[in-house]
Amino acid sequence: MSAQETDRKRLREAIELAARCPVSPSAFSVGAIITDADDRVLATGYSRETDPHDHAEESALAKLAPDDPRLARATLYTSLEPCSTRASRPVTCTRHILDAGIPRVVFAWREPDLFVDCEGAETLRAAGREVVELDELAHLVRATNSHLPGIEP
Ligand SMILES: [Zn+2]
């Protein structure tokens, strides 16, 4: 499987994980998967997994030790662009990803300005992280968020 095919497969899996999120009228449903350099799954997470304030990326990261050496070569797949501003908790997913030292992020859908203005992709790129946007899968993410106002698959 090519690296591009691997990215698409893992991102689809992350999008499928979002179907497990308890639906919220005021928040996105997101799925996230962290893999190591050999495409082994290290952790998965989804929005509101154990608490109404949980974001998918932080839920996945919380399952790993902050000093896990595999994070230095990991890829984080998330259906939605990592948040750079949030109302629920002080630390954003973009900050969590930077702190964890994850060098590569793949996402499908750039967060629309529905709740907050998101600059996750730009912030990660400015910090030297590789950010891959596979927007050909964005319609699947919109479908898992069609409960939100103005979002259509
Ligand atoms: Zn977040």
Boltz pocket constraint, residues with backbone or C-beta under 6 A from the ligand:
constraints:
  - pocket:
      binder: B
      contacts: [[A, 55], [A, 56], [A, 57], [A, 82], [A, 83], [A, 86], [A, 92], [A, 93], [A, 94]]
      max_distance: 6.0
